[in-house]
Amino acid sequence: MRPMRPIRNSAKAIIIEQGKLLAIQNRDAAGDWYILPGGGQHPGETLVEAVKRECLEEVNVAVVVGDLCLARECIGSHHEFAEHDAAVHEIEFIFKCTLAPGAVPGIGTEPDSAQTGFAWLDLAHLERWRLYPAILRTLLPQRANPPHPVYLGDVN
């Protein structure tokens, strides 16, 4: 077993417009899969600053950051991608965000290495997509407001 890396904070954005969720599109041997825009927090950077920077880097949009909706812990050895992510321990802070006026998504300045694009996923049919964390497929369609409880624990 590989040693665990240091715990990493990550700031993510839930951006919903007209019943659709903005997601990062990635591809692996099994096909397309999706994650929320966002990523690692830099030293000296607030979580709000991190989510703003990451949205620009990945989907080329300025965002208005709202309330913290969810906090997710991901201990890689416990989940679906354990063979690749066994050393990962990440805490994701997921914020409800809106696009800044005039913002139009596109490929950002620093897309993720597996990123192939972005997509608007229909909230009514999230179960059709490989969206991670998978729990979002059931949490998001049920709630127009931030879901509760905020802390989700170590879930896939």
C-alpha positions as CSV (number, residue, x, y, z in Angstrom):
1,M,0.0,0.0,0.0
2,R,1.3,3.5,-0.9
3,P,1.7,6.0,1.8
4,M,-1.0,8.7,2.1
5,R,-0.2,12.1,0.7
6,P,-0.9,15.2,2.8
7,I,-4.6,16.1,3.1
8,R,-5.6,18.4,0.3
9,N,-8.4,21.0,0.5
10,S,-10.4,21.5,-2.7
11,A,-13.0,24.1,-3.6
12,K,-15.7,23.2,-6.1
13,A,-18.7,25.0,-7.7
14,I,-22.3,23.9,-8.2
15,I,-23.4,26.0,-11.1
16,I,-27.0,25.4,-12.2
17,E,-28.8,27.3,-15.0
18,Q,-32.1,26.5,-16.5
19,G,-32.3,23.1,-14.8
20,K,-28.8,22.1,-15.9
21,L,-25.5,21.5,-14.0
22,L,-22.2,22.8,-15.4
23,A,-19.7,20.0,-15.3
24,I,-16.1,19.3,-16.4
25,Q,-16.1,16.5,-19.0
26,N,-13.3,13.9,-18.8
27,R,-12.6,10.7,-20.6
28,D,-11.1,7.4,-19.6
29,A,-11.1,3.8,-21.1
30,A,-14.8,3.4,-19.9
31,G,-15.9,6.6,-21.6
32,D,-16.9,10.1,-20.5
33,W,-17.2,11.1,-16.8
34,Y,-18.0,14.4,-15.1
35,I,-16.9,16.4,-12.1
36,L,-17.7,19.8,-10.7
37,P,-15.5,22.7,-11.7
38,G,-12.9,23.4,-9.0
39,G,-9.7,22.1,-7.5
40,G,-7.0,22.5,-5.0
41,Q,-6.6,25.4,-2.7
42,H,-3.2,27.1,-2.7
43,P,-1.5,28.3,0.5
44,G,-2.6,31.7,1.4
45,E,-5.7,31.5,-0.7
46,T,-9.2,31.4,0.7
47,L,-11.7,28.7,-0.5
48,V,-13.7,31.4,-2.2
49,E,-10.6,32.6,-4.1
50,A,-9.8,29.0,-5.0
51,V,-13.2,28.3,-6.5
52,K,-13.1,31.5,-8.5
53,R,-9.6,30.8,-9.9
54,E,-10.4,27.1,-10.6
55,C,-13.6,28.1,-12.6
56,L,-11.5,30.4,-14.7
57,E,-8.8,27.8,-15.3
58,E,-11.2,24.9,-16.1
59,V,-14.3,26.4,-17.8
60,N,-13.2,30.0,-18.5
61,V,-15.9,31.7,-16.4
62,A,-16.0,34.2,-13.7
63,V,-18.4,33.1,-10.9
64,V,-20.2,34.7,-8.0
65,V,-19.7,32.4,-5.0
66,G,-22.6,31.8,-2.8
67,D,-23.1,29.6,0.3
68,L,-21.2,26.6,1.2
69,C,-23.5,23.7,0.2
70,L,-21.6,20.6,1.0
71,A,-18.3,19.4,2.4
72,R,-17.1,16.0,1.2
73,E,-14.2,13.9,2.4
74,C,-12.6,11.6,-0.1
75,I,-10.3,8.9,1.2
76,G,-9.2,7.4,-2.1
77,S,-8.6,3.9,-0.9
78,H,-12.3,3.6,0.1
79,H,-13.8,4.4,-3.3
80,E,-14.3,3.3,-6.9
81,F,-10.9,4.5,-8.2
82,A,-8.9,3.1,-5.3
83,E,-6.4,1.4,-7.6
84,H,-5.3,4.9,-8.8
85,D,-6.2,7.1,-5.9
86,A,-5.3,5.0,-2.8
87,A,-2.9,7.7,-1.5
88,V,-5.5,10.5,-1.9
89,H,-7.2,12.2,1.1
90,E,-9.1,15.3,0.0
91,I,-11.6,17.5,1.6
92,E,-13.9,19.2,-0.9
93,F,-15.8,22.4,0.0
94,I,-18.6,22.7,-2.5
95,F,-20.2,26.1,-3.0
96,K,-23.3,27.2,-4.8
97,C,-22.2,29.6,-7.5
98,T,-23.7,31.5,-10.4
99,L,-22.1,32.7,-13.6
100,A,-21.0,36.3,-13.5
101,P,-23.0,38.5,-15.9
102,G,-21.9,37.8,-19.5
103,A,-19.9,34.7,-18.6
104,V,-20.0,31.9,-21.2
105,P,-18.3,28.6,-20.4
106,G,-15.5,27.3,-22.6
107,I,-12.2,25.6,-22.2
108,G,-10.2,27.5,-19.6
109,T,-6.6,28.5,-19.4
110,E,-5.4,25.5,-17.4
111,P,-7.8,22.5,-17.9
112,D,-7.3,19.4,-15.9
113,S,-5.1,16.7,-17.5
114,A,-8.0,14.3,-18.3
115,Q,-10.4,17.2,-19.2
116,T,-11.9,17.0,-22.7
117,G,-14.4,19.8,-22.4
118,F,-17.4,20.8,-20.3
119,A,-21.1,19.9,-20.4
120,W,-24.5,21.1,-19.1
121,L,-26.0,18.0,-17.5
122,D,-29.8,17.9,-17.1
123,L,-30.7,17.8,-13.4
124,A,-33.7,15.6,-14.1
125,H,-31.5,12.9,-15.6
126,L,-28.2,13.0,-13.6
127,E,-28.4,9.2,-13.1
128,R,-27.5,8.9,-16.8
129,W,-24.1,10.4,-16.3
130,R,-20.9,9.2,-14.6
131,L,-20.9,12.2,-12.3
132,Y,-18.6,12.3,-9.3
133,P,-19.0,12.4,-6.4
134,A,-21.8,10.0,-7.4
135,I,-23.9,11.1,-4.4
136,L,-24.7,14.3,-6.4
137,R,-26.8,12.3,-8.8
138,T,-29.4,11.9,-6.0
139,L,-28.8,15.0,-3.9
140,L,-29.0,17.7,-6.6
141,P,-32.2,16.9,-8.4
142,Q,-34.1,16.8,-5.1
143,R,-33.2,20.3,-4.0
144,A,-33.4,23.8,-5.5
145,N,-31.6,25.2,-2.3
146,P,-28.4,24.0,-0.8
147,P,-28.8,20.4,0.5
148,H,-28.5,19.6,4.2
149,P,-26.6,18.4,6.1
150,V,-23.6,20.2,4.8
151,Y,-20.9,17.7,5.8
152,L,-21.3,14.4,3.9
153,G,-18.4,12.4,5.3
154,D,-16.3,10.0,3.3
155,V,-18.7,9.2,0.5
156,N,-18.3,8.2,-3.1
